[in-house]
Amino acid sequence: MIPAQFEYVAPSTVDEAVAALAAAGEDAKVLGGGQSLLPVLRMRMADPSTIVDVGRIPEMRGVREDGDTLVVGAMTTHHEVQRDPLIRQHAELITLATRTVADPQVRHRGTFGGSLAHADPAGDLPAPALALDAEMVIAGPSGRRTVPASEFFVDYFTTALEPTDLLVEVRMPKWTGWNAHYEKFNRVAQAWSIVGVAAAVRVSGGAIAEARIALTNMGATPIRAMGVEQALVGQQATADAVRAAARHATEGTSATGDSSADADYREHLAEVLTGRAVLAAAGG
């Protein structure tokens, strides 16, 4: 199907992009890598009056250090994130989760910020962002503000972004020395997670000193598995100890049923995949 007509704007700076969004109002859409927006346009599930293409804004690309913080431009592609040595060293969980996103073609076009802003419950990057205390830097008509991942994801396909806002970059602490793993269960024919688990652990003397666990597609937004984290601290990284902690995985979740899985099956998957992810991260 052919998309409906729209105005096309290609700003070269963040300020120009924000001005274009403000001028168009609620009927505008931001075009990043296009991997989420273009299919929606072609099916006419969205009918924006204006498309603001932010692909030509240099400030929104690349990975850099800012002291003890990693900064990832929102327009950095999945392929670039996956291969970046700073992310591999200081935020391994992001590297591992990004490898599971869709296929090579999508990873070369799709963007880190676009995936987060799309806020698909089955998307693989929101849970790692939540687990690693990422913060979203948002530009709007009133200036810039920073929103933590715990407040950024609001509901199904809904974030703290207003129609005139632009996600510029993602900032996260360095998790140097932490081991990580991303475990997901999906249909072979598609990459969307039926359930996914993002796990990062710090092991000391054979015991788990700290743990950060977040779940994909166990609710409208990514969910921190606090019960699992608390149960893991101080435990030896053995299969029995990890499986016991993983029994807390469904606490605070709100799994739903659909054509891929019913709620009970998702809860079972969350427990099993949490155990696998933690064991893999801990080297067990």
C-alpha positions as CSV (number, residue, x, y, z in Angstrom):
1,M,0.0,0.0,0.0
2,I,1.2,3.6,-0.7
3,P,1.4,6.0,2.2
4,A,-0.8,9.1,2.4
5,Q,0.8,12.3,1.3
6,F,2.8,14.3,3.9
7,E,5.3,17.2,4.1
8,Y,8.9,16.1,4.4
9,V,11.5,18.1,6.5
10,A,15.1,17.2,6.9
11,P,16.7,19.4,9.6
12,S,20.5,19.5,10.1
13,T,20.4,20.4,13.8
14,V,18.4,19.4,16.9
15,D,17.1,22.9,17.3
16,E,15.8,22.8,13.7
17,A,14.1,19.5,14.3
18,V,12.4,20.6,17.4
19,A,11.2,23.8,15.6
20,A,9.8,21.6,12.8
21,L,8.0,19.4,15.2
22,A,6.6,22.4,17.1
23,A,5.4,23.9,13.8
24,A,3.6,20.7,12.7
25,G,2.1,19.9,16.1
26,E,0.6,16.6,17.0
27,D,0.3,15.5,13.4
28,A,4.1,15.2,12.9
29,K,6.2,12.0,13.1
30,V,10.0,11.6,13.6
31,L,11.8,9.5,11.1
32,G,15.0,7.9,12.4
33,G,16.0,4.5,10.8
34,G,12.4,4.0,9.6
35,Q,12.2,0.4,10.6
36,S,9.1,1.0,12.8
37,L,7.6,4.0,11.1
38,L,7.7,3.0,7.4
39,P,5.7,-0.2,7.7
40,V,3.0,1.8,9.7
41,L,2.9,4.5,7.0
42,R,2.6,1.9,4.2
43,M,-0.3,0.2,6.0
44,R,-1.8,3.7,6.7
45,M,-2.0,2.9,10.4
46,A,-0.6,6.4,10.8
47,D,-1.4,9.5,8.7
48,P,1.0,12.3,9.7
49,S,0.9,15.7,8.1
50,T,4.7,16.1,8.4
51,I,7.6,13.7,8.6
52,V,10.7,15.1,10.3
53,D,13.8,13.1,9.2
54,V,16.5,13.4,11.8
55,G,19.0,11.2,9.9
56,R,21.2,14.2,9.0
57,I,21.9,15.5,12.5
58,P,25.5,14.7,13.4
59,E,24.9,15.4,17.1
60,M,22.6,12.4,17.3
61,R,25.1,9.8,16.1
62,G,27.9,8.0,17.8
63,V,29.1,6.7,21.1
64,R,31.3,8.7,23.5
65,E,32.5,8.8,27.1
66,D,31.5,11.6,29.5
67,G,33.5,10.8,32.7
68,D,31.8,7.7,34.3
69,T,29.0,7.9,31.8
70,L,28.5,6.4,28.3
71,V,26.6,8.6,25.9
72,V,24.9,7.0,22.9
73,G,23.3,9.2,20.2
74,A,19.8,8.3,19.5
75,M,20.5,7.9,15.7
76,T,23.3,5.5,16.3
77,T,22.4,2.3,14.4
78,H,22.1,-1.1,16.0
79,H,25.0,-2.3,13.9
80,E,27.2,0.6,15.2
81,V,26.1,-0.1,18.8
82,Q,26.8,-3.8,18.5
83,R,30.3,-3.2,17.3
84,D,31.3,-0.3,19.5
85,P,34.2,-1.1,21.8
86,L,33.1,1.4,24.5
87,I,29.7,-0.3,24.8
88,R,31.3,-3.7,24.7
89,Q,33.6,-2.8,27.6
90,H,31.3,-0.8,29.8
91,A,27.7,-1.9,29.0
92,E,28.1,-5.5,27.6
93,L,24.3,-6.1,28.2
94,I,23.5,-3.6,25.5
95,T,25.9,-5.3,23.0
96,L,24.4,-8.7,23.7
97,A,20.8,-7.6,23.4
98,T,21.4,-5.6,20.3
99,R,22.7,-8.7,18.5
100,T,19.3,-10.3,18.9
101,V,17.4,-7.4,17.3
102,A,15.7,-8.5,14.0
103,D,18.2,-9.3,11.3
104,P,21.3,-7.7,9.8
105,Q,19.4,-5.6,7.3
106,V,17.3,-4.0,10.1
107,R,20.3,-3.6,12.4
108,H,22.1,-1.6,9.7
109,R,19.1,0.8,9.4
110,G,17.3,0.7,12.7
111,T,18.5,3.0,15.5
112,F,19.1,2.7,19.2
113,G,17.0,5.7,20.1
114,G,14.3,4.8,17.6
115,S,13.8,1.4,19.2
116,L,13.5,2.9,22.7
117,A,11.1,5.6,21.5
118,H,8.9,3.1,19.8
119,A,8.5,1.3,23.2
120,D,7.2,-2.0,21.8
121,P,6.7,-4.3,24.8
122,A,8.3,-7.1,22.7
123,G,11.3,-4.9,21.7
124,D,14.6,-6.1,23.1
125,L,16.4,-2.8,24.1
126,P,14.0,-1.2,26.7
127,A,14.7,-3.9,29.3
128,P,18.5,-3.6,29.1
129,A,18.1,0.2,29.2
130,L,16.0,-0.2,32.4
131,A,18.4,-2.7,34.0
132,L,21.4,-0.4,33.4
133,D,19.8,2.8,34.7
134,A,19.8,4.5,31.4
135,E,18.6,8.1,31.1
136,M,17.0,9.7,28.1
137,V,18.0,13.2,27.1
138,I,14.9,14.8,25.4
139,A,14.9,18.1,23.5
140,G,11.6,20.1,23.3
141,P,10.4,23.6,22.8
142,S,11.2,24.5,26.4
143,G,14.8,23.1,26.3
144,R,16.3,19.8,27.3
145,R,15.4,17.5,30.1
146,T,16.6,14.1,31.3
147,V,14.2,11.3,32.0
148,P,15.3,8.0,33.7
149,A,14.3,4.8,31.9
150,S,12.1,3.9,34.9
151,E,9.9,6.9,34.0
152,F,10.4,7.0,30.2
153,F,8.4,3.9,29.4
154,V,4.7,4.7,30.2
155,D,2.5,2.1,28.5
156,Y,2.2,0.1,25.3
157,F,4.0,2.0,22.6
158,T,3.9,5.1,24.9
159,T,6.8,7.0,26.4
160,A,7.4,10.3,28.2
161,L,8.0,11.9,24.8
162,E,5.5,14.7,23.9
163,P,4.5,15.1,20.2
164,T,6.9,18.1,19.9
165,D,9.8,16.3,21.7
166,L,12.9,14.6,20.2
167,L,15.0,11.9,21.9
168,V,18.6,13.2,21.4
169,E,20.8,10.8,23.3
170,V,20.9,8.0,25.9
171,R,23.2,8.2,28.9
172,M,24.1,5.3,31.2
173,P,26.6,4.6,33.9
174,K,29.6,2.5,33.1
175,W,29.1,-1.1,34.3
176,T,32.7,-2.0,33.8
177,G,33.5,-5.5,35.1
178,W,29.9,-6.7,35.2
179,N,29.0,-9.9,33.3
180,A,25.9,-9.9,31.3
181,H,23.6,-12.0,29.2
182,Y,20.4,-11.5,27.2
183,E,18.1,-14.5,26.9
184,K,15.0,-14.4,24.7
185,F,12.4,-16.8,23.4
186,N,10.8,-16.0,20.0
187,R,9.3,-17.7,17.0
188,V,11.8,-18.8,14.4
189,A,10.1,-16.7,11.7
190,Q,10.3,-13.4,13.6
191,A,12.7,-11.8,16.1
192,W,10.1,-10.2,18.5
193,S,10.5,-11.6,22.0
194,I,7.7,-13.6,23.4
195,V,9.6,-13.2,26.6
196,G,13.1,-11.8,27.1
197,V,15.4,-11.4,30.1
198,A,18.2,-8.9,30.5
199,A,20.7,-9.9,33.2
200,A,23.8,-8.2,34.5
201,V,25.7,-9.5,37.5
202,R,28.8,-8.7,39.4
203,V,30.5,-11.8,40.8
204,S,33.0,-11.7,43.6
205,G,34.7,-14.7,45.1
206,G,32.3,-17.1,43.3
207,A,29.3,-15.3,44.8
208,I,26.9,-12.8,43.2
209,A,27.6,-9.5,44.8
210,E,25.1,-7.4,42.8
211,A,22.5,-8.2,40.1
212,R,20.4,-6.2,37.7
213,I,17.5,-8.1,36.0
214,A,14.8,-6.7,33.7
215,L,12.1,-8.5,31.7
216,T,10.8,-8.0,28.2
217,N,7.2,-8.5,27.2
218,M,5.9,-9.3,30.7
219,G,3.8,-6.2,30.9
220,A,3.1,-3.0,29.0
221,T,6.6,-1.7,29.8
222,P,9.9,-3.4,30.7
223,I,9.9,-4.6,34.3
224,R,12.8,-4.8,36.8
225,A,12.8,-8.2,38.6
226,M,13.6,-6.8,42.0
227,G,12.7,-10.0,43.8
228,V,15.2,-12.0,41.7
229,E,17.9,-9.4,42.3
230,Q,17.5,-9.4,46.0
231,A,17.4,-13.2,46.2
232,L,20.6,-13.5,44.2
233,V,22.8,-11.2,46.3
234,G,25.3,-13.2,48.4
235,Q,24.4,-16.5,46.7
236,Q,26.9,-18.7,45.1
237,A,26.5,-18.8,41.3
238,T,25.2,-22.4,41.3
239,A,22.3,-23.7,39.3
240,D,20.2,-24.5,42.4
241,A,20.7,-21.1,43.9
242,V,20.0,-19.3,40.7
243,R,16.9,-21.3,39.9
244,A,15.6,-20.6,43.4
245,A,16.0,-16.9,42.9
246,A,14.4,-17.1,39.5
247,R,11.1,-18.2,41.1
248,H,10.6,-14.6,42.0
249,A,10.7,-13.5,38.3
250,T,7.0,-13.0,37.9
251,E,6.5,-10.8,40.9
252,G,5.1,-7.5,39.8
253,T,4.5,-8.6,36.2
254,S,1.3,-8.5,34.3
255,A,1.7,-11.0,31.4
256,T,-1.0,-11.1,28.9
257,G,-2.0,-13.7,26.3
258,D,-2.0,-13.4,22.6
259,S,-1.5,-15.5,19.5
260,S,2.1,-16.2,20.5
261,A,1.6,-17.4,24.1
262,D,-0.9,-17.3,26.9
263,A,-0.2,-15.5,30.2
264,D,0.7,-18.7,32.1
265,Y,3.2,-19.8,29.5
266,R,4.8,-16.4,29.5
267,E,5.2,-16.6,33.3
268,H,6.8,-20.0,32.9
269,L,9.1,-18.7,30.3
270,A,10.1,-15.7,32.5
271,E,11.2,-18.0,35.3
272,V,13.1,-20.4,33.1
273,L,14.8,-17.7,31.0
274,T,15.7,-15.7,34.1
275,G,17.6,-18.8,35.4
276,R,19.3,-19.3,32.1
277,A,20.3,-15.6,31.7
278,V,21.7,-15.3,35.2
279,L,23.7,-18.5,35.0
280,A,25.1,-17.5,31.6
281,A,26.0,-14.1,33.0
282,A,27.6,-15.5,36.1
283,G,29.5,-18.1,34.2
284,G,27.7,-21.0,35.8
